[in-house]
Every structure is written in structure tokens, then in C-alpha cells.
Amino acid sequence: MLRFSYHQRRSGFHTCQWLFGCKLSQDGLKAGVNKFNYDGKEALSFKKDYLTWTGYDPVGQEFKREWEYELGHIQRSKHSLEEKCISLGHQLLKTDKKERLRRDEAGDPTIIHCVLVKSGKGQAGKFCFLSLNL
């Protein structure tokens, strides 16, 4: 996660958003997105195929330098997209509706949402994501 040392140097309120997701196609290709926005603007994104972070502004460039300097961070980022995220997706697909409702009623901050998505070619897939109510 982002370390907030940069944000503490600036006064006022700021918004930090993280978008992380992955896709496993039927032919086995793995795709994903891992990017951060700061105050509504794209600041940093991971380019899995190039094994690099791209910083789009001073905030993103600062984190890019730090994360690319940190030994093993690039490989962990790739592993998170290609392995951990895909594994979590499979686990989400196995989680049945009763379990999701039980967690929601128990006040568990992790809520699993699944949506059936159909393409124009008649193919269907299930899209699941986590919502953390912290």
C-alpha cells in the first residue's frame, strides 16, 4: 500500500484511490491492472509485461523510485496480479450466496459481490470483487 509520508508534507485533505484487478482468459492469458490515483488524477500504474511502474506526476514518480529500488517489489507486484489475484478470483467463485449473506449479516467488513456478465458474442462469465467496509 501507499505510504503516506508524501501526503503528510502537504496540508489539507487528499484522496488516494487504488484499482487492482485481474483476468484469466479461456486461453490461459493473464491480464491485470494495478494503479493508484491521487486527488483524482492517475499517479502510478504497474506495467506487468514490462516489469516497471510508471509515475505520471511527482507523487507517482516518488513512489516509482522507492518501489523499483526496493528489492523484490517488482516481482511481488507481478506475482500479485498473475497468481494471488487469480487464486482469489477462483475462491470468490466458489463462495456461495449463503456464505456471502452470512458474512454481511454478521457485520464482516469483507463483502463479496458477483455479477454475471454476458458479451455480445453470447459468452458469459462471472465477475466478482471484494468490498471492504472499513
VOPAGU-2260 file (C-alpha; in pm, 1 decimal, decimal comma):
REM VOPAGU-2260
SITE   aa  ch    i         X         Y         Z
SITE  MET   A    0       0,0       0,0       0,0
SITE  LEU   A    1      98,8     359,4     -36,4
SITE  ARG   A    2     299,7     500,7     244,9
SITE  PHE   A    3     159,5     836,4     340,1
SITE  SER   A    4     482,9    1020,9     414,7
SITE  TYR   A    5     436,0    1224,4      95,5
SITE  HIS   A    6      84,2    1323,5     188,9
SITE  GLN   A    7     186,0    1436,5     536,6
SITE  ARG   A    8     409,1    1703,6     381,9
SITE  ARG   A    9     110,0    1868,6     215,6
SITE  SER   A   10    -169,4    2042,6     404,2
SITE  GLY   A   11    -539,9    1978,4     358,5
SITE  PHE   A   12    -737,7    1671,4     259,6
SITE  HIS   A   13    -633,4    1435,7     -18,5
SITE  THR   A   14    -788,3    1135,7    -189,6
SITE  CYS   A   15    -591,9     821,6    -264,0
SITE  GLN   A   16    -757,7     550,4    -476,5
SITE  TRP   A   17    -627,4     204,1    -562,6
SITE  LEU   A   18    -756,0      -5,1    -853,0
SITE  PHE   A   19    -641,1    -366,0    -856,7
SITE  GLY   A   20    -787,7    -644,8   -1067,6
SITE  CYS   A   21    -705,4    -938,5   -1287,8
SITE  LYS   A   22    -844,9   -1154,1   -1565,0
SITE  LEU   A   23    -771,9   -1508,8   -1675,1
SITE  SER   A   24    -887,8   -1569,4   -2029,9
SITE  GLN   A   25   -1000,0   -1908,5   -2158,1
SITE  ASP   A   26    -672,2   -1948,9   -2347,6
SITE  GLY   A   27    -473,1   -1902,4   -2025,2
SITE  LEU   A   28    -356,2   -1544,0   -2080,9
SITE  LYS   A   29    -335,2   -1340,5   -1761,3
SITE  ALA   A   30    -406,0    -969,0   -1761,2
SITE  GLY   A   31    -436,4    -721,6   -1479,0
SITE  VAL   A   32    -442,3    -366,4   -1358,6
SITE  ASN   A   33    -267,6    -218,6   -1055,9
SITE  LYS   A   34    -280,3     158,1   -1039,3
SITE  PHE   A   35    -309,4     443,2    -794,2
SITE  ASN   A   36    -480,8     779,0    -826,3
SITE  TYR   A   37    -405,4    1079,2    -610,0
SITE  ASP   A   38    -654,6    1364,9    -580,3
SITE  GLY   A   39    -849,5    1229,0    -878,5
SITE  LYS   A   40    -552,1    1204,4   -1114,7
SITE  GLU   A   41    -364,2     893,7   -1222,9
SITE  ALA   A   42     -37,9     893,8   -1031,0
SITE  LEU   A   43     115,2     548,9   -1071,9
SITE  SER   A   44      49,9     226,1   -1260,4
SITE  PHE   A   45     222,7    -109,8   -1288,8
SITE  LYS   A   46     312,2    -238,2   -1635,2
SITE  LYS   A   47     319,2    -613,7   -1579,0
SITE  ASP   A   48     452,0    -700,5   -1923,9
SITE  TYR   A   49     744,1    -458,8   -1886,2
SITE  LEU   A   50     803,7    -517,5   -1513,5
SITE  THR   A   51     803,6    -148,6   -1436,5
SITE  TRP   A   52     599,7     114,7   -1257,2
SITE  THR   A   53     506,3     431,2   -1445,9
SITE  GLY   A   54     479,8     754,8   -1248,1
SITE  TYR   A   55     260,6    1018,8   -1411,2
SITE  ASP   A   56     317,7    1306,2   -1170,8
SITE  PRO   A   57     555,5    1397,0    -885,2
SITE  VAL   A   58     361,2    1177,5    -638,2
SITE  GLY   A   59     375,2     875,3    -867,7
SITE  GLN   A   60     738,0     933,1    -959,2
SITE  GLU   A   61     836,8     938,5    -593,2
SITE  PHE   A   62     668,0     602,1    -528,6
SITE  LYS   A   63     806,8     459,1    -853,5
SITE  ARG   A   64    1162,0     535,5    -741,6
SITE  GLU   A   65    1101,4     389,1    -397,4
SITE  TRP   A   66     928,0      71,1    -520,1
SITE  GLU   A   67    1169,2      -1,5    -802,8
SITE  TYR   A   68    1462,3      45,0    -562,9
SITE  GLU   A   69    1310,2    -194,8    -308,5
SITE  LEU   A   70    1447,5    -542,1    -376,3
SITE  GLY   A   71    1178,9    -784,6    -497,0
SITE  HIS   A   72     894,1    -532,7    -517,5
SITE  ILE   A   73     853,1    -565,3    -896,0
SITE  GLN   A   74     835,8    -944,9    -882,3
SITE  ARG   A   75     587,4    -932,0    -590,7
SITE  SER   A   76     370,6    -690,9    -790,7
SITE  LYS   A   77     367,8    -926,8   -1089,4
SITE  HIS   A   78     301,3   -1229,2    -866,5
SITE  SER   A   79      10,7   -1047,8    -700,8
SITE  LEU   A   80    -154,9    -985,5   -1037,7
SITE  GLU   A   81     -83,0   -1320,4   -1200,4
SITE  GLU   A   82    -116,0   -1560,4    -907,9
SITE  LYS   A   83    -272,1   -1416,9    -592,3
SITE  CYS   A   84    -545,2   -1224,0    -770,9
SITE  ILE   A   85    -636,4   -1518,6    -996,1
SITE  SER   A   86    -641,9   -1752,6    -693,6
SITE  LEU   A   87    -864,8   -1512,2    -501,7
SITE  GLY   A   88   -1095,7   -1492,1    -802,4
SITE  HIS   A   89   -1133,3   -1869,4    -803,3
SITE  GLN   A   90   -1207,1   -1863,9    -429,5
SITE  LEU   A   91   -1471,8   -1596,0    -480,6
SITE  LEU   A   92   -1641,4   -1803,6    -747,8
SITE  LYS   A   93   -1663,1   -2095,0    -505,0
SITE  THR   A   94   -1816,9   -1884,3    -229,8
SITE  ASP   A   95   -2188,7   -1943,1    -237,4
SITE  LYS   A   96   -2468,1   -1693,6    -178,5
SITE  LYS   A   97   -2545,6   -1820,1     174,5
SITE  GLU   A   98   -2188,4   -1756,3     286,7
SITE  ARG   A   99   -2192,9   -1404,6     141,9
SITE  LEU   A  100   -2519,3   -1328,2     319,5
SITE  ARG   A  101   -2391,7   -1478,0     647,2
SITE  ARG   A  102   -2082,8   -1256,7     636,7
SITE  ASP   A  103   -2289,4    -949,9     555,7
SITE  GLU   A  104   -2537,3   -1013,1     840,8
SITE  ALA   A  105   -2254,5   -1083,9    1087,0
SITE  GLY   A  106   -2102,7    -744,1    1015,6
SITE  ASP   A  107   -1793,5    -889,4     846,4
SITE  PRO   A  108   -1624,7    -594,5     669,6
SITE  THR   A  109   -1549,2    -813,9     367,4
SITE  ILE   A  110   -1845,7    -835,5     132,1
SITE  ILE   A  111   -1821,5   -1038,8    -186,8
SITE  HIS   A  112   -2016,4    -918,5    -488,6
SITE  CYS   A  113   -2060,5   -1133,4    -800,5
SITE  VAL   A  114   -2219,6   -1025,4   -1127,7
SITE  LEU   A  115   -2294,4   -1235,8   -1434,3
SITE  VAL   A  116   -2153,0   -1060,3   -1741,2
SITE  LYS   A  117   -2255,4   -1151,8   -2096,9
SITE  SER   A  118   -2061,3   -1045,0   -2402,9
SITE  GLY   A  119   -2213,4    -958,5   -2739,1
SITE  LYS   A  120   -2092,8   -1295,6   -2869,9
SITE  GLY   A  121   -2314,7   -1491,0   -2631,4
SITE  GLN   A  122   -2030,6   -1576,4   -2391,0
SITE  ALA   A  123   -2094,7   -1535,1   -2020,9
SITE  GLY   A  124   -1864,7   -1504,6   -1724,7
SITE  LYS   A  125   -1887,0   -1424,0   -1357,9
SITE  PHE   A  126   -1718,7   -1107,6   -1232,2
SITE  CYS   A  127   -1653,0   -1096,5    -857,0
SITE  PHE   A  128   -1498,1    -830,8    -638,2
SITE  LEU   A  129   -1440,7    -756,3    -272,8
SITE  SER   A  130   -1580,1    -456,8     -95,9
SITE  LEU   A  131   -1409,0    -367,4     230,1
SITE  ASN   A  132   -1625,2    -157,9     461,4
SITE  LEU   A  133   -1363,5     -20,1     696,5
